Amino acid sequence: MVPKRWAKRAVTRNSIKRQIYSVSNDFESALPVAAHVVRLRAGFDRAKFLSATSELLKAAVRQELQQLFEGAARRQPVAGLSGGAA
């Protein structure tokens, strides 16, 4: 889900969703199989990003997503290292 407050135009929101799917595929092996919620930290103003398909917008979205997924991958516990008795 990409709310209108982050990107007013549907074409921009759809472009952001495609970027989310693309970056999440890159981190698929580093994350556990689960439902993940992606929450972007900043909006994408139409005045700054004139075209929904511009390389500038795609690069900005991809950079933020890579930071978010890298952080999520670092926080994931390693299987078998729970510290409990077997």
N, C-alpha and C positions, 0 to 999 in steps of 0.2 A: 504494500500500500504506500503510495506517495501522495500526501495530502496537498490540496490546492494552495495552502499557505506557503509551501516550499517551492511550488512551481505552478503558476496560474494556468498555463496552457496544457491541454491534454497531450499534445504531441511531445511536449517537454517531459511530462510525467512518464509517458511511455518509453521515451528514450532513457530516462533514469532507471526505469525498471529493467530494461534490456541490459544496462550496465551492471545492475545488481546481479542478474542471472549470470552474466559473463564472469564477473569477478568471483562470485561464489563458486563457480565451477573450478576456478584455479585453486581454491582453498578447500575443496571437497574432501580431500584425503586428510587434511589437518584437523578437521572438525568432526565431532561425533554425529552419527545419524540422528537427527532430531529436527524439530521445527524451529527455525531461527527467525527472529524479528530483526530487521535492519532499520535503524533509526538514524537518518542523516542529521548532522549537527547544524547545517546552515541552509538557508534558502538559496534559490537560484533566480536572481532578478532578471526579468526580461530586458531591462535596459542594458544590463551588462552582457548578457548572452542573447544576442539578437535572434539567432537561429537555434531551434531545438536540436538540430543535427550538426551544429558547429563542433569542430574539433576542440575548441576552447572549453565548451561545456562538457564534452565527453572526458577531456583530460581532468577537469576539476572534479567531476563526479568520480571518476576512476581513482584519483589520488585519495580522496576521502574514504572511499570504499576499501581500498587496499589497507589504509591505516586501521580502519575498524576491524576488518577480517584478520589482520596480523595480530591485533590486540586480543581478539577472541581466541585465536589459535594458541597464543601464549598462555592464556588462562585455563586451557583445557587440561584436566588431570590425565596423566599417563595411565593406561589400563594396566592393572596388576600391581600398582604401587599405592594402594590405598592405606597401607600402614597397619591394617588389621590383621589379627591372627587367622591362619588358615584352618 
